Amino acid sequence: MKTPRIDFVESPHDVDWPVLKAALKRDRFDNGRSAKELRASFHNSRHVCFAMLEGRVIGSGRLLSDGVCNAYLVDVWVSSRYRRRGIASRIIALLLNAVPGQHIYLQTNDPRLYSKLGFRPQPEGMSIVAGPWLGRSAG
Ligand SMILES: CC(C)(COP(=O)(O)OP(=O)(O)OC[C@H]1O[C@@H](n2cnc3c(N)ncnc32)[C@H](O)[C@@H]1OP(=O)(O)O)[C@@H](O)C(=O)NCCC(=O)NCCS
């Protein structure tokens, strides 16, 4: 049987957001955004990349960028069924290709993937969430 092809798509237009949200939830990589908020996050990003298998998203990544010198890499995820096949590496390579010359920052507690791709540790950063996460009230 022929192995289905994985396509790497640099546009958010063919994504089924509720299906993606459910896949993230199954992988315990759901940070609380609704399907609508997930869509807005990707649509409002400067660059996006999805790994698609038979019309379904099995990997993602997006870049916030000022278009000049600074970018931030977020939402890098590959479905647990398809890991260790180079999918995240390909997504990141495509995103990096979109911002030549820019300094790309990210936050992670597992540097193994990024170290392999040439990312190097940075001086310790600082961050804050402005008010409650996603603007939700507690309860
Ligand atoms: C991290 C993640 C995106 C990696 O996706 P992936 O498609 O499996 O990554 P790749 O196949 O491109 O990995 C490339 C290299 O990174 C390293 N790497 C990736 N995942 C690794 C792991 N779990 N353990 C050790 N090394 C790992 C390896 O060196 C690997 O090369 P190898 O398979 O030849 O040894 C995926 O495991 C994931 O979605 N995890 C949950 C979400 C997450 O943590 N996202 C990152 C947020 S910052």
The ligand as a Gaussian input file, in Angstrom:
#p B3LYP/6-31G(d) Opt

LIG

0 1
 C        8.969000      18.489000      20.161000
 C        8.237000      17.964000      18.923000
 C        7.605000      19.158000      18.186000
 C        9.254000      17.250000      17.995000
 O        8.608000      16.877000      16.789000
 P        9.225000      15.755000      15.831000
 O        8.557000      15.858000      14.515000
 O        9.168000      14.455000      16.522000
 O       10.746000      16.229000      15.745000
 P       11.828000      15.737000      14.653000
 O       11.484000      14.371000      14.187000
 O       11.991000      16.792000      13.638000
 O       13.123000      15.662000      15.578000
 C       14.393000      16.098000      15.124000
 C       15.429000      15.813000      16.178000
 O       15.106000      16.493000      17.400000
 C       15.485000      15.672000      18.512000
 N       14.268000      15.254000      19.228000
 C       12.978000      15.504000      18.893000
 N       12.133000      14.972000      19.810000
 C       12.925000      14.357000      20.716000
 C       12.644000      13.618000      21.891000
 N       11.378000      13.398000      22.312000
 N       13.687000      13.118000      22.563000
 C       14.943000      13.314000      22.171000
 N       15.288000      14.012000      21.065000
 C       14.288000      14.529000      20.359000
 C       16.201000      14.463000      17.920000
 O       17.572000      14.797000      17.810000
 C       15.549000      14.350000      16.550000
 O       16.353000      13.711000      15.609000
 P       16.376000      12.089000      15.546000
 O       14.939000      11.625000      15.543000
 O       17.100000      11.837000      14.266000
 O       17.133000      11.649000      16.762000
 C        7.147000      16.921000      19.303000
 O        7.731000      15.934000      20.117000
 C        5.980000      17.537000      20.033000
 O        5.026000      17.994000      19.410000
 N        6.027000      17.527000      21.380000
 C        4.932000      18.075000      22.183000
 C        4.778000      19.558000      21.983000
 C        6.046000      20.322000      22.304000
 O        6.712000      20.059000      23.289000
 N        6.341000      21.322000      21.441000
 C        7.487000      22.182000      21.602000
 C        7.084000      23.420000      22.307000
 S        8.482000      24.511000      22.524000

